[in-house]
């Protein structure tokens, strides 16, 4: 963060100084909410959570080097006391971003946000100093923490924005107003909370509504292949640019195909030229993510050859998202267990099928170890059934459905699609899945592990990569 004095911060957030010996002391370290992450010169923001109250760690944070604490009450150490820590953190983030004048790029969508954000970050970081959301810290706390990592050298600030209801994205854009807004897609994620895709589209479109006008430099980057997203062009005053495989997309892909390992390759077209791209990522769904990243980079002035090179060299920055590891015995583990919704589940299964074609030709097998997709509401049975059916249609060798009711629906779908005998199995928990796989995996097999975050199915992948380990639980 830019070095602000405690007096300046108190004025920005409307707080009162308590036990501060010198208001001129500057924050020179990161702003953190975990006392274990404190560095010299940090500002420690104390949040009162459901199980842990950060105020109880204020003294420890100062002992570790924090210059002060942002708190809701006096804590006996140097502190700026405010009515609401979350609001104060947001106000501080907005003030810092405004002072820096950094180009803010915000993105949202039902699926692929984190993977696309990681691609944009790696492409733009070749162009100029870039700060981006770590992992999926895309909410009202994670977003200002990311923004506060920006410094005087930062040219691009890439912010992922999540939403669990109408108004959430609008609130986030007020904290860090973007100049460029990217909307990837409108899918089924959280449909049980929103009530339908129309409501999801309403929430996601709040991003383009927040953008400055075209005359003021605002740019809305929209997916030409998603009708819900494309319709958002009427909701913004910003200039609209389209990406996708549609002919009218300004940034588009042609000759899309997968390598024998399941990695997408295509010809990238932009208004300023064309270049070939072969991604290191797995699955055809990453083509759309790459086009979104290319569209943003093009708008920020990068030449197409540099964009293509950066995309071809980009890897996975965030854990448990199509994280591919080959064991010494030749078994490949695909850990995509960070989260799941119907769209991302289908994309992962298609990627597994593509990766497994060569393996199946050699007599090896593909395994889909799948669990519950959360927050689908009344659509849950239909969507789990459909995923089970798709696994059979894609000729996945073995389906292992892990968990309770939703897992039984996955297996039922596979059964009704013609999966007989031992082609699909329902097991009670992650440890049962590990025990089954350890007994049956053969060299050359490819194993996909995927479920919603709450299921914790990444433990299956981690246990399979540690031949002596077991599921540790959550």
C-alpha positions as a printed NumPy array, in Angstrom:
array([[  0.   ,   0.   ,   0.   ],
       [  1.08 ,   3.569,  -0.523],
       [  2.572,   4.879,   2.714],
       [ -0.197,   6.745,   4.505],
       [  0.19 ,   8.126,   7.992],
       [ -2.091,   6.957,  10.783],
       [ -3.517,  10.474,  10.915],
       [ -4.359,  10.351,   7.205],
       [ -5.974,   6.931,   7.58 ],
       [ -8.039,   8.094,  10.552],
       [ -9.323,  11.025,   8.501],
       [-10.153,   8.81 ,   5.497],
       [-12.117,   6.25 ,   7.528],
       [-13.65 ,   8.725,   9.988],
       [-11.985,   7.023,  12.957],
       [-10.577,   8.076,  16.298],
       [ -6.948,   7.511,  17.291],
       [ -6.416,   5.505,  20.502],
       [ -3.055,   4.881,  22.183],
       [ -1.161,   6.16 ,  19.117],
       [  2.082,   7.831,  20.253],
       [  2.794,   9.511,  16.917],
       [  0.028,  10.055,  14.319],
       [  2.717,  10.703,  11.69 ],
       [  3.754,   7.018,  11.742],
       [  3.17 ,   5.558,   8.289],
       [  1.752,   2.202,   7.229],
       [  4.523,   0.696,   5.104],
       [  3.482,  -2.966,   5.213],
       [  0.428,  -4.88 ,   4.022],
       [ -3.096,  -4.49 ,   5.376],
       [ -4.08 ,  -7.879,   6.847],
       [ -6.925,  -9.503,   8.756],
       [ -4.895, -12.464,  10.05 ],
       [ -2.387, -11.669,  12.789],
       [ -0.131, -14.44 ,  11.451],
       [  0.342, -12.436,   8.238],
       [  1.507,  -9.256,   9.957],
       [  4.75 ,  -7.744,   8.718],
       [  6.678,  -4.718,   9.907],
       [  4.585,  -1.607,   9.301],
       [  1.303,  -3.496,   8.708],
       [ -2.188,  -2.315,   9.496],
       [ -4.143,  -5.107,  11.199],
       [ -7.903,  -4.959,  10.574],
       [ -9.71 ,  -6.662,  13.452],
       [-12.908,  -8.412,  12.381],
       [-15.288, -10.06 ,  14.814],
       [-16.139, -13.351,  13.118],
       [-18.521, -16.134,  14.005],
       [-15.842, -18.149,  15.799],
       [-12.856, -15.791,  16.209],
       [-12.713, -12.112,  17.18 ],
       [ -9.728, -10.335,  15.658],
       [ -9.751,  -7.806,  18.488],
       [ -8.445, -10.563,  20.756],
       [ -5.315, -10.728,  18.582],
       [ -4.601,  -6.997,  18.455],
       [ -1.773,  -7.119,  20.98 ],
       [ -0.181, -10.072,  19.206],
       [ -0.386,  -8.217,  15.894],
       [  1.396,  -5.156,  17.268],
       [  4.059,  -7.333,  18.876],
       [  4.616,  -8.905,  15.441],
       [  5.241,  -5.485,  13.894],
       [  1.865,  -3.948,  13.055],
       [  1.974,  -0.154,  13.292],
       [ -1.645,  -0.027,  14.389],
       [ -4.983,  -1.833,  14.461],
       [ -8.167,  -0.875,  12.646],
       [-10.76 ,  -1.781,  15.263],
       [-14.35 ,  -1.359,  16.4  ],
       [-13.306,  -0.658,  19.996],
       [-10.16 ,   0.33 ,  21.924],
       [ -7.816,  -2.656,  22.234],
       [ -5.026,  -1.392,  24.506],
       [ -2.528,  -0.926,  21.665],
       [ -2.226,   1.722,  18.915],
       [ -5.565,   1.682,  17.087],
       [ -7.874,   3.64 ,  14.825],
       [-11.355,   2.98 ,  16.199],
       [-14.284,   3.097,  13.766],
       [-17.984,   2.281,  13.886],
       [-17.659,  -0.502,  11.309],
       [-14.363,  -2.126,  10.321],
       [-15.651,  -3.473,   7.005],
       [-16.909,  -0.071,   5.861],
       [-13.67 ,   1.574,   6.992],
       [-11.596,  -0.969,   5.075],
       [-13.636,  -0.257,   1.957],
       [-13.271,   3.492,   2.362],
       [ -9.52 ,   3.138,   2.74 ],
       [ -9.315,   0.97 ,  -0.403],
       [-11.255,   3.509,  -2.443],
       [ -9.091,   6.384,  -1.264],
       [ -5.887,   4.529,  -2.1  ],
       [ -7.071,   3.516,  -5.585],
       [ -8.188,   7.077,  -6.344],
       [ -4.835,   8.505,  -5.248],
       [ -2.908,   6.004,  -7.339],
       [ -4.911,   6.522, -10.536],
       [ -4.405,   2.834, -11.351],
       [ -6.388,   1.254, -14.194],
       [ -8.968,  -0.942, -12.485],
       [-10.227,  -4.014, -14.371],
       [-13.131,  -5.829, -12.703],
       [-14.573,  -9.154, -13.807],
       [-17.482, -11.324, -12.852],
       [-19.406, -14.363, -14.122],
       [-21.   , -17.585, -12.97 ],
       [-18.022, -19.772, -13.878],
       [-14.372, -19.299, -14.747],
       [-13.805, -16.041, -12.848],
       [-10.682, -17.135, -11.013],
       [ -9.096, -18.928, -13.979],
       [ -9.735, -15.909, -16.214],
       [ -8.473, -13.478, -13.593],
       [ -5.277, -15.529, -13.35 ],
       [ -4.844, -15.399, -17.142],
       [ -5.422, -11.631, -17.273],
       [ -2.943, -11.132, -14.442],
       [ -0.209, -13.138, -16.137],
       [ -0.744, -11.434, -19.498],
       [ -0.856,  -7.872, -18.155],
       [  2.025,  -8.403, -15.736],
       [  4.279,  -8.807, -18.788],
       [  3.097,  -5.38 , -19.925],
       [  3.299,  -3.375, -16.698],
       [  3.278,  -3.911, -12.893],
       [ -0.005,  -5.606, -12.014],
       [ -1.805,  -6.496,  -8.786],
       [ -4.631,  -9.036,  -8.778],
       [ -7.035, -10.872,  -6.506],
       [ -5.3  , -13.838,  -4.848],
       [ -7.312, -17.046,  -5.135],
       [-11.028, -16.283,  -4.865],
       [-10.936, -13.398,  -2.369],
       [-13.684, -11.65 ,  -4.307],
       [-16.048, -10.41 ,  -1.595],
       [-16.509,  -7.233,   0.454],
       [-13.407,  -8.014,   2.538],
       [-11.147,  -9.73 ,   0.014],
       [-11.602,  -7.059,  -2.637],
       [-10.415,  -4.064,  -0.549],
       [ -7.535,  -6.145,   0.826],
       [ -6.422,  -6.781,  -2.762],
       [ -6.8  ,  -3.132,  -3.73 ],
       [ -4.682,  -2.119,  -0.743],
       [ -1.773,  -4.174,  -2.107],
       [ -1.397,  -1.652,  -4.935],
       [  1.51 ,   0.79 ,  -4.827],
       [  2.812,   3.776,  -6.74 ],
       [  4.308,   1.382,  -9.318],
       [  1.056,  -0.498,  -9.974],
       [ -0.37 ,   0.135, -13.46 ],
       [ -3.127,  -2.477, -13.54 ],
       [ -5.393,  -3.64 , -10.7  ],
       [ -7.362,  -6.802, -11.561],
       [-10.304,  -7.453,  -9.262],
       [-12.545, -10.516,  -9.293],
       [-16.07 ,  -9.767,  -8.079],
       [-18.425, -12.393,  -6.721],
       [-22.111, -12.056,  -5.906],
       [-24.574, -13.978,  -3.794],
       [-27.455, -11.577,  -4.339],
       [-28.706,  -8.449,  -6.067],
       [-26.666,  -5.383,  -5.068],
       [-23.476,  -7.209,  -4.094],
       [-21.506,  -6.297,  -7.213],
       [-22.831,  -2.747,  -7.134],
       [-21.421,  -2.407,  -3.621],
       [-18.029,  -3.766,  -4.716],
       [-17.821,  -1.368,  -7.658],
       [-18.434,   1.517,  -5.276],
       [-15.372,   0.462,  -3.271],
       [-13.05 ,   0.321,  -6.269],
       [-14.721,   1.878,  -9.334],
       [-13.524,   0.033, -12.451],
       [-12.78 ,   1.548, -15.84 ],
       [-12.952,  -1.809, -17.616],
       [-15.655,  -4.329, -16.722],
       [-15.619,  -7.92 , -17.985],
       [-18.614, -10.279, -17.772],
       [-17.87 , -13.898, -18.637],
       [-21.156, -15.776, -18.489],
       [-24.47 , -16.27 , -16.725],
       [-24.881, -19.834, -15.52 ],
       [-26.421, -21.89 , -12.734],
       [-24.005, -21.123,  -9.898],
       [-26.017, -20.03 ,  -6.806],
       [-29.257, -20.354,  -8.785],
       [-30.918, -21.631,  -5.624],
       [-30.166, -18.311,  -3.923],
       [-30.931, -16.027,  -6.871],
       [-34.058, -17.817,  -8.08 ],
       [-33.236, -17.973, -11.796],
       [-30.815, -16.973, -14.541],
       [-32.621, -13.708, -15.164],
       [-31.887, -12.679, -11.582],
       [-28.264, -13.816, -11.929],
       [-27.954, -11.727, -15.084],
       [-29.425,  -8.754, -13.239],
       [-26.791,  -9.1  , -10.519],
       [-23.83 ,  -9.642, -12.855],
       [-24.883,  -6.711, -15.03 ],
       [-24.418,  -4.326, -12.129],
       [-20.754,  -4.341, -13.135],
       [-21.324,  -2.779, -16.565],
       [-23.824,  -0.321, -15.1  ],
       [-21.058,   1.009, -12.844],
       [-18.626,   1.81 , -15.656],
       [-17.83 ,   5.362, -16.78 ],
       [-19.155,   6.472, -20.158],
       [-17.325,   5.769, -23.388],
       [-16.264,   9.446, -23.488],
       [-14.689,   8.988, -20.05 ],
       [-12.82 ,   5.833, -21.102],
       [-15.247,   3.177, -19.842],
       [-15.086,  -0.215, -21.587],
       [-17.463,  -3.161, -21.167],
       [-15.969,  -6.46 , -22.343],
       [-18.825,  -8.895, -22.98 ],
       [-19.112, -12.539, -24.052],
       [-20.688, -12.598, -27.52 ],
       [-21.522, -16.308, -27.118],
       [-23.738, -15.853, -24.036],
       [-27.091, -14.196, -24.82 ],
       [-27.596, -13.066, -21.211],
       [-24.199, -11.335, -21.218],
       [-24.534,  -9.909, -24.691],
       [-27.819,  -8.268, -23.695],
       [-25.946,  -6.292, -21.03 ],
       [-24.682,  -3.957, -23.778],
       [-27.927,  -1.99 , -23.358],
       [-27.227,  -1.478, -19.641],
       [-23.974,   0.45 , -19.917],
       [-22.77 ,   3.853, -21.087],
       [-19.312,   2.413, -21.673],
       [-17.96 ,   1.386, -25.053],
       [-18.745,  -2.295, -25.673],
       [-16.299,  -4.8  , -27.09 ],
       [-17.237,  -8.435, -27.689],
       [-15.165, -11.598, -27.339],
       [-16.027, -15.164, -28.253],
       [-16.27 , -17.501, -31.209],
       [-19.104, -15.55 , -32.89 ],
       [-18.155, -13.874, -36.166],
       [-19.032, -10.407, -34.859],
       [-16.728, -10.705, -31.828],
       [-13.852,  -8.237, -32.025],
       [-11.614, -10.741, -30.26 ],
       [-12.368, -14.288, -31.385],
       [-10.955, -17.764, -31.856],
       [-10.777, -19.797, -35.031],
       [ -9.598, -23.341, -35.707],
       [-10.167, -24.365, -32.098],
       [ -8.924, -27.864, -31.329],
       [ -7.395, -29.825, -28.471],
       [ -3.921, -31.292, -28.416],
       [ -3.547, -34.995, -27.656],
       [ -3.133, -34.007, -23.991],
       [ -6.395, -32.028, -23.92 ],
       [ -4.895, -28.526, -24.116],
       [ -6.687, -25.96 , -26.316],
       [ -5.046, -24.536, -29.404],
       [ -6.531, -21.834, -31.645],
       [ -5.92 , -18.849, -33.895],
       [ -6.437, -15.609, -31.951],
       [ -8.003, -12.746, -33.941],
       [ -7.992,  -9.154, -32.681],
       [ -8.722,  -5.845, -34.447],
       [ -4.964,  -5.321, -34.809],
       [ -3.904,  -8.763, -36.051],
       [ -3.802, -12.516, -35.49 ],
       [ -1.527, -14.993, -33.739],
       [ -1.565, -18.656, -32.71 ],
       [ -2.145, -19.756, -29.105],
       [ -1.682, -23.122, -27.414],
       [ -2.628, -23.029, -23.762],
       [ -0.929, -24.934, -20.973],
       [ -4.326, -25.264, -19.321],
       [ -6.622, -28.247, -19.854],
       [-10.085, -28.23 , -21.389],
       [-11.795, -26.423, -24.258],
       [-13.682, -24.165, -21.811],
       [-10.448, -22.24 , -21.286],
       [-10.695, -20.88 , -24.846],
       [-13.421, -18.478, -23.748],
       [-11.387, -17.515, -20.672],
       [ -8.336, -16.852, -22.855],
       [-10.353, -14.736, -25.288],
       [-11.667, -12.666, -22.39 ],
       [ -8.105, -12.087, -21.186],
       [ -6.976, -11.22 , -24.708],
       [ -9.805,  -8.709, -25.112],
       [ -8.821,  -6.916, -21.91 ],
       [ -5.137,  -6.916, -22.862],
       [ -5.962,  -5.581, -26.332],
       [ -7.955,  -2.721, -24.818],
       [ -4.952,  -1.879, -22.642],
       [ -2.671,  -1.606, -25.65 ],
       [ -0.816,  -4.923, -25.831],
       [  0.125,  -6.154, -29.33 ],
       [ -1.447,  -9.432, -30.412],
       [  1.857, -11.32 , -30.64 ],
       [  2.699, -10.43 , -27.052],
       [ -0.796, -11.41 , -25.903],
       [ -0.55 , -14.781, -27.658],
       [  2.873, -15.498, -26.197],
       [  1.735, -14.601, -22.687],
       [ -1.396, -16.775, -22.979],
       [  0.635, -19.71 , -24.256],
       [  3.019, -19.439, -21.321],
       [  0.41 , -18.808, -18.609],
       [ -0.197, -21.465, -15.98 ],
       [ -2.532, -22.076, -13.067],
       [ -2.022, -19.605, -10.211],
       [ -4.87 , -20.695,  -7.929],
       [ -4.966, -24.106,  -6.284],
       [ -7.335, -26.971,  -7.039],
       [ -8.545, -25.645, -10.392],
       [ -7.751, -28.237, -13.076],
       [ -4.482, -28.813, -11.229],
       [ -2.858, -31.67 , -13.168],
       [ -0.2  , -33.869, -11.563],
       [  1.265, -37.104, -12.893],
       [  2.358, -39.613, -10.264],
       [  5.582, -41.614, -10.667],
       [  3.495, -44.664, -11.59 ],
       [  1.901, -42.843, -14.518],
       [ -1.489, -42.123, -12.903],
       [ -2.63 , -38.546, -13.626],
       [ -4.617, -36.708, -10.943],
       [ -6.742, -33.723, -12.023],
       [ -7.646, -31.768,  -8.893],
       [-10.511, -29.435,  -9.817],
       [-12.123, -29.655,  -6.403],
       [-12.137, -25.994,  -5.393],
       [-15.758, -25.565,  -6.418],
       [-18.421, -26.861,  -8.789],
       [-21.598, -25.842, -10.57 ],
       [-23.34 , -27.504, -13.519],
       [-21.39 , -25.521, -16.132],
       [-17.969, -26.089, -14.594],
       [-18.774, -29.754, -13.918],
       [-19.644, -30.332, -17.572],
       [-16.517, -28.493, -18.694],
       [-14.332, -30.587, -16.382],
       [-15.88 , -33.84 , -17.623],
       [-15.258, -32.849, -21.241],
       [-11.668, -31.998, -20.348],
       [-11.29 , -35.405, -18.677],
       [-12.656, -37.107, -21.777],
       [-10.206, -35.218, -23.995],
       [ -7.243, -35.976, -21.719],
       [ -8.247, -39.602, -21.488],
       [ -8.576, -40.434, -25.188],
       [ -4.928, -41.299, -25.586],
       [ -4.927, -43.138, -22.247],
       [ -7.985, -45.187, -23.205],
       [ -6.372, -46.072, -26.53 ],
       [ -3.551, -47.644, -24.497],
       [ -5.985, -49.566, -22.307],
       [ -5.965, -47.115, -19.385],
       [ -9.122, -45.638, -17.903],
       [-10.675, -42.318, -16.966],
       [-12.205, -41.816, -13.52 ],
       [-14.643, -39.091, -12.508],
       [-14.723, -38.715,  -8.715],
       [-17.618, -36.33 ,  -8.21 ],
       [-19.55 , -34.888,  -5.29 ],
       [-22.336, -32.484,  -4.492],
       [-22.913, -29.247,  -6.388],
       [-24.278, -26.865,  -3.759],
       [-26.823, -24.029,  -3.882],
       [-28.874, -25.344,  -6.818],
       [-32.217, -25.194,  -5.03 ],
       [-35.076, -26.972,  -6.784],
       [-32.834, -27.692,  -9.789],
       [-30.482, -29.886,  -7.763],
       [-31.893, -33.313,  -8.654],
       [-32.148, -32.532, -12.372],
       [-28.648, -31.051, -12.551],
       [-26.951, -33.909, -10.656],
       [-28.818, -36.448, -12.768],
       [-27.67 , -34.634, -15.935],
       [-24.027, -34.691, -14.86 ],
       [-24.21 , -38.442, -14.226],
       [-25.714, -38.947, -17.679],
       [-23.016, -36.784, -19.303],
       [-20.239, -38.866, -17.745],
       [-21.66 , -41.916, -19.543],
       [-22.137, -40.085, -22.845],
       [-18.512, -38.932, -22.737],
       [-17.391, -42.525, -22.248],
       [-15.814, -41.886, -18.857],
       [-14.654, -45.31 , -17.725],
       [-15.576, -45.072, -14.056],
       [-17.832, -42.724, -12.1  ],
       [-17.311, -42.551,  -8.337],
       [-20.114, -40.55 ,  -6.717],
       [-19.07 , -39.399,  -3.241],
       [-21.426, -38.361,  -0.459],
       [-25.12 , -38.492,   0.351],
       [-28.305, -37.65 ,  -1.519],
       [-26.75 , -35.598,  -4.326],
       [-24.161, -38.294,  -4.989],
       [-26.939, -40.864,  -5.311],
       [-28.541, -38.621,  -7.933],
       [-25.246, -38.526,  -9.849],
       [-25.124, -42.324,  -9.893],
       [-28.808, -42.556, -10.786],
       [-28.221, -40.383, -13.844],
       [-25.348, -42.602, -14.934],
       [-27.439, -45.722, -14.336],
       [-30.359, -44.392, -16.353],
       [-28.02 , -43.47 , -19.198],
       [-26.803, -47.072, -19.403],
       [-24.006, -47.355, -16.855],
       [-24.189, -50.958, -15.689],
       [-22.119, -53.232, -13.525],
       [-19.073, -51.568, -12.02 ],
       [-18.958, -48.554, -14.332],
       [-20.394, -46.35 , -11.58 ],
       [-20.294, -46.64 ,  -7.819],
       [-21.652, -44.629,  -4.896],
       [-19.413, -44.328,  -1.821],
       [-20.181, -42.645,   1.469],
       [-17.246, -40.29 ,   1.916],
       [-13.827, -39.151,   0.741],
       [-11.915, -41.859,   2.599],
       [-14.043, -44.57 ,   1.009],
       [-13.259, -43.063,  -2.405],
       [ -9.53 , -43.067,  -1.639],
       [ -9.634, -46.692,  -0.48 ],
       [-11.474, -47.726,  -3.65 ],
       [ -9.119, -45.873,  -5.974],
       [ -5.957, -47.108,  -4.281],
       [ -7.095, -50.659,  -4.863],
       [ -8.124, -50.208,  -8.503],
       [ -5.983, -47.521, -10.171],
       [ -3.611, -48.68 , -12.904],
       [ -0.657, -46.901, -14.527],
       [ -1.88 , -44.488, -17.165],
       [ -5.297, -43.894, -15.588],
       [ -6.584, -40.295, -15.435],
       [ -8.589, -39.243, -12.347],
       [-10.752, -36.106, -12.128],
       [-11.819, -34.945,  -8.649],
       [-14.528, -32.283,  -8.467],
       [-17.292, -31.047,  -6.131],
       [-18.449, -27.891,  -4.409],
       [-16.018, -26.334,  -1.948],
       [-18.096, -27.344,   1.068],
       [-17.546, -31.03 ,   0.264],
       [-13.763, -30.816,   0.661],
       [-13.138, -33.406,  -2.045],
       [ -9.66 , -32.008,  -2.693],
       [ -8.655, -34.329,   0.143],
       [ -9.163, -37.264,  -2.235],
       [ -6.71 , -35.812,  -4.742],
       [ -4.19 , -34.937,  -2.044],
       [ -4.395, -38.412,  -0.525],
       [ -3.917, -40.061,  -3.915],
       [ -0.813, -37.968,  -4.522],
       [  0.545, -38.999,  -1.119],
       [  0.536, -42.793,  -1.366],
       [  0.931, -43.136,   2.4  ],
       [ -1.499, -40.379,   3.377],
       [ -5.15 , -40.522,   4.325],
       [ -7.992, -38.048,   4.23 ],
       [ -7.492, -35.624,   7.09 ],
       [-11.033, -34.319,   7.242],
       [-12.226, -30.726,   7.438]])
